[in-house]
Amino acid sequence: MIGDEVDDDIYAEDERKRRPEKEHIRTSAGKRELIRTFLNEVRDELLEQVPNMPEEWDDHELSWLVTEKFAYEQLTSWHSFGGWPA
């Protein structure tokens, strides 16, 4: 039937397109840049929230906020960075 053919290589083109953007992550400089960019973005977003934080927040609440931010970023942002290299 029409449409029953299965393309075993359905994701090959996507992978070929992503390969160049992942190549830089394989180098030490690329890894450093990825980490630096990621941490700077997280830092900037957290610092923007400081004026809205309750005054009584101490290291426990701030630690929780930072932990939650990293957990959220792990689930969302790594996809935009191409994820972890295979």
C-alpha positions in Angstrom: 0.0 0.0 0.0 1.0 3.6 -0.5 2.7 5.0 2.5 3.6 1.6 4.0 7.2 2.0 2.9 9.5 2.6 5.8 12.5 4.7 5.4 15.2 3.1 7.7 17.2 6.3 7.3 14.5 8.7 8.3 16.6 10.7 10.8 19.9 10.5 8.8 19.3 13.9 7.1 18.6 15.6 10.4 21.7 14.1 11.9 23.8 15.2 9.0 22.5 18.8 9.5 23.2 18.7 13.2 26.7 17.2 12.9 28.5 20.5 12.0 27.0 22.2 15.0 28.0 19.4 17.3 31.6 19.2 16.0 32.7 22.2 18.0 31.5 20.5 21.2 34.0 17.7 20.7 37.0 20.1 21.2 38.2 21.4 24.5 37.6 25.0 23.4 34.1 24.1 22.3 33.3 22.5 25.6 34.6 25.5 27.5 32.5 27.8 25.4 29.3 25.7 25.8 29.8 25.6 29.6 30.6 29.3 29.8 27.6 30.3 27.7 25.3 28.1 29.6 26.4 29.2 33.1 26.4 32.9 32.0 22.8 32.6 30.8 21.7 30.9 34.0 23.6 33.5 36.1 22.0 36.4 34.3 18.5 35.0 34.6 18.9 34.4 38.3 20.3 37.8 38.9 17.3 39.4 37.2 15.1 37.7 39.7 16.9 39.2 42.8 14.7 42.3 43.1 11.6 40.2 43.3 12.9 37.8 46.0 11.6 38.1 49.5 14.1 39.8 51.9 13.9 36.8 54.3 15.3 34.4 51.8 18.6 33.0 52.9 21.0 30.4 51.6 18.4 27.6 51.8 15.9 29.3 49.5 18.6 30.6 47.2 20.2 27.1 46.9 16.8 25.6 46.2 16.2 28.3 43.5 19.5 27.7 41.8 19.0 23.9 42.0 15.6 24.2 40.4 16.9 26.5 37.7 19.6 24.0 36.7 17.1 21.2 36.7 14.8 23.2 34.5 17.6 24.1 32.2 18.7 20.5 32.0 15.3 19.5 30.7 15.0 22.4 28.2 18.1 24.2 27.2 20.4 21.3 26.4 18.2 20.5 23.4 19.0 24.0 22.0 22.7 23.3 22.5 22.4 20.0 20.6 22.3 17.9 23.7 25.2 15.8 24.9 27.4 14.4 22.1 26.9 10.8 21.3 
